[in-house]
Each structure stands twice: as C-alpha cells, then as structure tokens.
Amino acid sequence: MHGVTINAGAVIGRNCIINTGAIIEHDAEIGDHCHVSTGAIVNGGAKIGSGSFFGSGSVAKENVLLSSNCFVKAHSLVKNDR
C-alpha cells in the first residue's frame, strides 16, 4: 500500500497485507497470511508468525517473536515474545 517502507533483508510471506504507512525494518520476517495494519512498525529482526494480525499504530520491539495466529490490538507496544 501507499507509503510502506520495507527495508533490507526483510522477508514478507505470501498473501500478506502491508497497509498504508507501515514500516518493516531490516531483517524482520512476516509470515504467510498476515495483516500489518496502517502505521504499524515492525523493528529490525522481529518475527511475526503466519496468520497474525498486527494492529494500526502498533510497534514490535527489535528481535521480538510473535507466534502464529497472534492478534495485536491497535496502538500496542510489543516488548516481549508472545
């Protein structure tokens, strides 16, 4: 979508939605069938498992791991593995 930034070494799975203004930083991984909402930030080395939803304005700290089918509500700060 418009205004998305996907940096070096990032991996985006199949059938994903990376919505307007989202930032996927270096070496982050987004699994298959994920939705990264508007203005979300996935910092370097973070991993989001397949089938997950990452809400608008949310931030994933660097190197955090989110399991498959995880739901992160809007404006959340994810500091620990889930």
Secondary structure, DSSP 4 states (H G I P E B T S, - for coil): -TT-EE-TT-EE-TT-EE-TT-EE-TT-EE-TT-EE-TT-EE-TT-EE-TT-EE-TT-EEPTT-EE-TT-EE-TT-EE-S--
